[in-house]
């Protein structure tokens, strides 16, 4: 059994409305030096030992379901 973490973020150049909202809120709370805030998601799950090439299988999961590869990029961690 292995732990998997998939980090998904909008690609550069794609408007991140949530990131702008977070940045504006931080500015409003006094952290004026914050800029370029981006919001993403992290998906964490276990994958069984029956999967031989775990990284390749998780990549297939990302390309199929976990990330919208038109506007999002992702990074995979397998522990």
N, CA, C and O atoms as a GROMACS GRO file, in nm:
protein
  316
    1UNK      N    1   0.085  -0.118   0.000
    1UNK     CA    2   0.000   0.000   0.000
    1UNK      C    3   0.089   0.124   0.000
    1UNK      O    4   0.185   0.132   0.077
    2UNK      N    5   0.057   0.218  -0.086
    2UNK     CA    6   0.135   0.341  -0.095
    2UNK      C    7   0.041   0.460  -0.084
    2UNK      O    8  -0.073   0.456  -0.131
    3UNK      N    9   0.090   0.565  -0.022
    3UNK     CA   10   0.017   0.692  -0.014
    3UNK      C   11   0.044   0.771  -0.141
    3UNK      O   12   0.158   0.779  -0.187
    4UNK      N   13  -0.061   0.830  -0.197
    4UNK     CA   14  -0.048   0.912  -0.317
    4UNK      C   15  -0.106   1.049  -0.288
    4UNK      O   16  -0.211   1.062  -0.225
    5UNK      N   17  -0.036   1.152  -0.332
    5UNK     CA   18  -0.086   1.288  -0.326
    5UNK      C   19  -0.078   1.345  -0.467
    5UNK      O   20   0.026   1.336  -0.534
    6UNK      N   21  -0.189   1.403  -0.512
    6UNK     CA   22  -0.194   1.468  -0.642
    6UNK      C   23  -0.226   1.614  -0.617
    6UNK      O   24  -0.331   1.647  -0.562
    7UNK      N   25  -0.137   1.702  -0.658
    7UNK     CA   26  -0.156   1.846  -0.645
    7UNK      C   27  -0.200   1.900  -0.781
    7UNK      O   28  -0.132   1.879  -0.882
    8UNK      N   29  -0.315   1.968  -0.784
    8UNK     CA   30  -0.371   2.019  -0.908
    8UNK      C   31  -0.383   2.172  -0.899
    8UNK      O   32  -0.439   2.224  -0.803
    9UNK      N   33  -0.330   2.242  -0.998
    9UNK     CA   34  -0.334   2.388  -1.003
    9UNK      C   35  -0.372   2.433  -1.142
    9UNK      O   36  -0.348   2.363  -1.240
   10UNK      N   37  -0.432   2.552  -1.150
   10UNK     CA   38  -0.459   2.611  -1.281
   10UNK      C   39  -0.327   2.642  -1.350
   10UNK      O   40  -0.230   2.681  -1.285
   11UNK      N   41  -0.324   2.625  -1.480
   11UNK     CA   42  -0.204   2.656  -1.557
   11UNK      C   43  -0.178   2.806  -1.554
   11UNK      O   44  -0.271   2.885  -1.540
   12UNK      N   45  -0.051   2.848  -1.569
   12UNK     CA   46  -0.021   2.990  -1.577
   12UNK      C   47  -0.101   3.054  -1.691
   12UNK      O   48  -0.116   2.995  -1.798
   13UNK      N   49  -0.150   3.173  -1.667
   13UNK     CA   50  -0.228   3.243  -1.768
   13UNK      C   51  -0.377   3.220  -1.758
   13UNK      O   52  -0.455   3.294  -1.818
   14UNK      N   53  -0.419   3.118  -1.682
   14UNK     CA   54  -0.561   3.093  -1.661
   14UNK      C   55  -0.604   3.174  -1.539
   14UNK      O   56  -0.542   3.165  -1.433
   15UNK      N   57  -0.711   3.254  -1.555
   15UNK     CA   58  -0.758   3.338  -1.447
   15UNK      C   59  -0.799   3.254  -1.326
   15UNK      O   60  -0.880   3.162  -1.338
   16UNK      N   61  -0.742   3.285  -1.211
   16UNK     CA   62  -0.770   3.215  -1.086
   16UNK      C   63  -0.854   3.307  -0.998
   16UNK      O   64  -0.800   3.385  -0.920
   17UNK      N   65  -0.986   3.297  -1.010
   17UNK     CA   66  -1.076   3.384  -0.936
   17UNK      C   67  -1.062   3.362  -0.786
   17UNK      O   68  -1.063   3.458  -0.709
   18UNK      N   69  -1.050   3.237  -0.743
   18UNK     CA   70  -1.033   3.209  -0.600
   18UNK      C   71  -0.902   3.267  -0.549
   18UNK      O   72  -0.896   3.322  -0.439
   19UNK      N   73  -0.798   3.254  -0.627
   19UNK     CA   74  -0.669   3.310  -0.588
   19UNK      C   75  -0.676   3.461  -0.571
   19UNK      O   76  -0.621   3.516  -0.476
   20UNK      N   77  -0.745   3.529  -0.663
   20UNK     CA   78  -0.762   3.674  -0.652
   20UNK      C   79  -0.842   3.710  -0.527
   20UNK      O   80  -0.810   3.809  -0.461
   21UNK      N   81  -0.944   3.632  -0.494
   21UNK     CA   82  -1.024   3.658  -0.374
   21UNK      C   83  -0.940   3.641  -0.248
   21UNK      O   84  -0.949   3.722  -0.156
   22UNK      N   85  -0.858   3.537  -0.244
   22UNK     CA   86  -0.770   3.515  -0.129
   22UNK      C   87  -0.669   3.629  -0.117
   22UNK      O   88  -0.646   3.681  -0.008
   23UNK      N   89  -0.612   3.668  -0.229
   23UNK     CA   90  -0.515   3.778  -0.229
   23UNK      C   91  -0.580   3.907  -0.178
   23UNK      O   92  -0.521   3.978  -0.097
   24UNK      N   93  -0.702   3.937  -0.225
   24UNK     CA   94  -0.772   4.057  -0.180
   24UNK      C   95  -0.803   4.053  -0.032
   24UNK      O   96  -0.791   4.154   0.037
   25UNK      N   97  -0.842   3.936   0.018
   25UNK     CA   98  -0.871   3.922   0.161
   25UNK      C   99  -0.745   3.940   0.244
   25UNK      O  100  -0.749   4.005   0.348
   26UNK      N  101  -0.635   3.885   0.199
   26UNK     CA  102  -0.509   3.902   0.272
   26UNK      C  103  -0.467   4.048   0.274
   26UNK      O  104  -0.419   4.098   0.375
   27UNK      N  105  -0.485   4.117   0.163
   27UNK     CA  106  -0.454   4.260   0.158
   27UNK      C  107  -0.541   4.334   0.258
   27UNK      O  108  -0.493   4.421   0.331
   28UNK      N  109  -0.670   4.300   0.262
   28UNK     CA  110  -0.763   4.364   0.354
   28UNK      C  111  -0.729   4.341   0.500
   28UNK      O  112  -0.764   4.422   0.587
   29UNK      N  113  -0.661   4.230   0.528
   29UNK     CA  114  -0.621   4.198   0.665
   29UNK      C  115  -0.482   4.250   0.699
   29UNK      O  116  -0.430   4.223   0.808
   30UNK      N  117  -0.422   4.325   0.606
   30UNK     CA  118  -0.295   4.390   0.637
   30UNK      C  119  -0.172   4.328   0.574
   30UNK      O  120  -0.062   4.380   0.593
   31UNK      N  121  -0.187   4.220   0.500
   31UNK     CA  122  -0.071   4.159   0.434
   31UNK      C  123  -0.061   4.211   0.291
   31UNK      O  124  -0.090   4.139   0.195
   32UNK      N  125  -0.020   4.335   0.278
   32UNK     CA  126  -0.018   4.403   0.149
   32UNK      C  127   0.090   4.351   0.054
   32UNK      O  128   0.082   4.373  -0.067
   33UNK      N  129   0.191   4.284   0.107
   33UNK     CA  130   0.301   4.236   0.023
   33UNK      C  131   0.271   4.104  -0.047
   33UNK      O  132   0.355   4.055  -0.123
   34UNK      N  133   0.154   4.046  -0.024
   34UNK     CA  134   0.117   3.920  -0.090
   34UNK      C  135   0.075   3.949  -0.232
   34UNK      O  136   0.000   4.043  -0.258
   35UNK      N  137   0.123   3.868  -0.326
   35UNK     CA  138   0.081   3.884  -0.465
   35UNK      C  139   0.079   3.748  -0.535
   35UNK      O  140   0.139   3.651  -0.487
   36UNK      N  141   0.011   3.743  -0.646
   36UNK     CA  142   0.005   3.622  -0.731
   36UNK      C  143  -0.046   3.499  -0.657
   36UNK      O  144   0.005   3.389  -0.678
   37UNK      N  145  -0.146   3.516  -0.571
   37UNK     CA  146  -0.203   3.402  -0.498
   37UNK      C  147  -0.274   3.309  -0.597
   37UNK      O  148  -0.348   3.355  -0.684
   38UNK      N  149  -0.251   3.180  -0.584
   38UNK     CA  150  -0.315   3.080  -0.667
   38UNK      C  151  -0.375   2.974  -0.574
   38UNK      O  152  -0.312   2.936  -0.475
   39UNK      N  153  -0.493   2.928  -0.603
   39UNK     CA  154  -0.560   2.826  -0.524
   39UNK      C  155  -0.566   2.698  -0.606
   39UNK      O  156  -0.600   2.700  -0.724
   40UNK      N  157  -0.533   2.588  -0.542
   40UNK     CA  158  -0.539   2.459  -0.609
   40UNK      C  159  -0.609   2.359  -0.521
   40UNK      O  160  -0.677   2.395  -0.425
   41UNK      N  161  -0.593   2.234  -0.554
   41UNK     CA  162  -0.651   2.128  -0.473
   41UNK      C  163  -0.549   2.016  -0.458
   41UNK      O  164  -0.462   1.997  -0.542
   42UNK      N  165  -0.564   1.942  -0.349
   42UNK     CA  166  -0.478   1.828  -0.325
   42UNK      C  167  -0.568   1.708  -0.301
   42UNK      O  168  -0.657   1.712  -0.217
   43UNK      N  169  -0.543   1.603  -0.375
   43UNK     CA  170  -0.620   1.479  -0.363
   43UNK      C  171  -0.525   1.374  -0.307
   43UNK      O  172  -0.418   1.350  -0.362
   44UNK      N  173  -0.566   1.312  -0.198
   44UNK     CA  174  -0.480   1.213  -0.131
   44UNK      C  175  -0.555   1.082  -0.123
   44UNK      O  176  -0.673   1.079  -0.086
   45UNK      N  177  -0.486   0.972  -0.156
   45UNK     CA  178  -0.548   0.841  -0.147
   45UNK      C  179  -0.441   0.734  -0.136
   45UNK      O  180  -0.323   0.759  -0.159
   46UNK      N  181  -0.484   0.613  -0.100
   46UNK     CA  182  -0.396   0.497  -0.094
   46UNK      C  183  -0.415   0.417  -0.222
   46UNK      O  184  -0.524   0.412  -0.279
   47UNK      N  185  -0.307   0.356  -0.266
   47UNK     CA  186  -0.315   0.267  -0.382
   47UNK      C  187  -0.249   0.135  -0.343
   47UNK      O  188  -0.142   0.132  -0.282
   48UNK      N  189  -0.314   0.026  -0.379
   48UNK     CA  190  -0.272  -0.106  -0.335
   48UNK      C  191  -0.145  -0.156  -0.400
   48UNK      O  192  -0.099  -0.105  -0.502
   49UNK      N  193  -0.089  -0.258  -0.337
   49UNK     CA  194   0.035  -0.317  -0.385
   49UNK      C  195   0.016  -0.394  -0.516
   49UNK      O  196   0.114  -0.427  -0.583
   50UNK      N  197  -0.108  -0.422  -0.554
   50UNK     CA  198  -0.134  -0.492  -0.679
   50UNK      C  199  -0.106  -0.408  -0.802
   50UNK      O  200  -0.099  -0.460  -0.913
   51UNK      N  201  -0.090  -0.278  -0.782
   51UNK     CA  202  -0.060  -0.188  -0.894
   51UNK      C  203   0.091  -0.178  -0.905
   51UNK      O  204   0.158  -0.125  -0.816
   52UNK      N  205   0.146  -0.229  -1.015
   52UNK     CA  206   0.291  -0.237  -1.029
   52UNK      C  207   0.355  -0.101  -1.052
   52UNK      O  208   0.444  -0.061  -0.977
   53UNK      N  209   0.312  -0.030  -1.155
   53UNK     CA  210   0.369   0.102  -1.185
   53UNK      C  211   0.272   0.209  -1.134
   53UNK      O  212   0.189   0.261  -1.208
   54UNK      N  213   0.286   0.239  -1.006
   54UNK     CA  214   0.192   0.329  -0.940
   54UNK      C  215   0.190   0.468  -1.002
   54UNK      O  216   0.082   0.525  -1.023
   55UNK      N  217   0.306   0.523  -1.032
   55UNK     CA  218   0.312   0.658  -1.089
   55UNK      C  219   0.240   0.663  -1.224
   55UNK      O  220   0.167   0.759  -1.252
   56UNK      N  221   0.259   0.564  -1.307
   56UNK     CA  222   0.194   0.560  -1.438
   56UNK      C  223   0.043   0.547  -1.423
   56UNK      O  224  -0.033   0.609  -1.497
   57UNK      N  225   0.000   0.466  -1.328
   57UNK     CA  226  -0.143   0.448  -1.305
   57UNK      C  227  -0.208   0.576  -1.253
   57UNK      O  228  -0.318   0.612  -1.295
   58UNK      N  229  -0.140   0.645  -1.162
   58UNK     CA  230  -0.192   0.772  -1.109
   58UNK      C  231  -0.195   0.877  -1.219
   58UNK      O  232  -0.287   0.958  -1.225
   59UNK      N  233  -0.096   0.876  -1.306
   59UNK     CA  234  -0.096   0.970  -1.420
   59UNK      C  235  -0.219   0.946  -1.507
   59UNK      O  236  -0.283   1.041  -1.551
   60UNK      N  237  -0.253   0.820  -1.531
   60UNK     CA  238  -0.373   0.788  -1.608
   60UNK      C  239  -0.499   0.840  -1.537
   60UNK      O  240  -0.591   0.889  -1.602
   61UNK      N  241  -0.501   0.829  -1.404
   61UNK     CA  242  -0.614   0.880  -1.326
   61UNK      C  243  -0.626   1.032  -1.343
   61UNK      O  244  -0.736   1.085  -1.357
   62UNK      N  245  -0.512   1.100  -1.340
   62UNK     CA  246  -0.512   1.246  -1.356
   62UNK      C  247  -0.563   1.286  -1.494
   62UNK      O  248  -0.646   1.376  -1.506
   63UNK      N  249  -0.513   1.219  -1.595
   63UNK     CA  250  -0.550   1.252  -1.732
   63UNK      C  251  -0.697   1.219  -1.761
   63UNK      O  252  -0.759   1.281  -1.847
   64UNK      N  253  -0.753   1.122  -1.688
   64UNK     CA  254  -0.890   1.078  -1.711
   64UNK      C  255  -0.991   1.154  -1.626
   64UNK      O  256  -1.099   1.188  -1.674
   65UNK      N  257  -0.956   1.181  -1.498
   65UNK     CA  258  -1.056   1.233  -1.405
   65UNK      C  259  -1.009   1.346  -1.314
   65UNK      O  260  -1.078   1.446  -1.298
   66UNK      N  261  -0.893   1.331  -1.256
   66UNK     CA  262  -0.853   1.418  -1.145
   66UNK      C  263  -0.816   1.560  -1.186
   66UNK      O  264  -0.828   1.652  -1.105
   67UNK      N  265  -0.772   1.581  -1.308
   67UNK     CA  266  -0.732   1.715  -1.355
   67UNK      C  267  -0.794   1.742  -1.491
   67UNK      O  268  -0.804   1.653  -1.576
   68UNK      N  269  -0.835   1.865  -1.510
   68UNK     CA  270  -0.880   1.909  -1.642
   68UNK      C  271  -0.755   1.961  -1.712
   68UNK      O  272  -0.716   2.077  -1.694
   69UNK      N  273  -0.693   1.877  -1.791
   69UNK     CA  274  -0.561   1.908  -1.847
   69UNK      C  275  -0.562   2.022  -1.948
   69UNK      O  276  -0.456   2.066  -1.991
   70UNK      N  277  -0.679   2.069  -1.988
   70UNK     CA  278  -0.686   2.185  -2.076
   70UNK      C  279  -0.645   2.310  -1.999
   70UNK      O  280  -0.574   2.396  -2.053
   71UNK      N  281  -0.688   2.321  -1.872
   71UNK     CA  282  -0.661   2.441  -1.793
   71UNK      C  283  -0.582   2.415  -1.666
   71UNK      O  284  -0.541   2.509  -1.599
   72UNK      N  285  -0.559   2.288  -1.632
   72UNK     CA  286  -0.490   2.255  -1.507
   72UNK      C  287  -0.366   2.172  -1.533
   72UNK      O  288  -0.358   2.094  -1.629
   73UNK      N  289  -0.269   2.190  -1.445
   73UNK     CA  290  -0.152   2.102  -1.443
   73UNK      C  291  -0.155   2.028  -1.310
   73UNK      O  292  -0.231   2.064  -1.220
   74UNK      N  293  -0.074   1.924  -1.299
   74UNK     CA  294  -0.074   1.846  -1.175
   74UNK      C  295   0.066   1.795  -1.145
   74UNK      O  296   0.152   1.788  -1.233
   75UNK      N  297   0.085   1.761  -1.018
   75UNK     CA  298   0.211   1.702  -0.973
   75UNK      C  299   0.175   1.583  -0.886
   75UNK      O  300   0.086   1.592  -0.801
   76UNK      N  301   0.242   1.473  -0.907
   76UNK     CA  302   0.213   1.347  -0.836
   76UNK      C  303   0.324   1.316  -0.737
   76UNK      O  304   0.442   1.328  -0.770
   77UNK      N  305   0.285   1.276  -0.616
   77UNK     CA  306   0.380   1.225  -0.516
   77UNK      C  307   0.334   1.085  -0.476
   77UNK      O  308   0.220   1.068  -0.434
   78UNK      N  309   0.420   0.987  -0.489
   78UNK     CA  310   0.392   0.851  -0.443
   78UNK      C  311   0.493   0.819  -0.335
   78UNK      O  312   0.614   0.820  -0.360
   79UNK      N  313   0.444   0.790  -0.215
   79UNK     CA  314   0.535   0.760  -0.102
   79UNK      C  315   0.556   0.611  -0.088
   79UNK      O  316   0.629   0.567   0.000
   0.00000   0.00000   0.00000
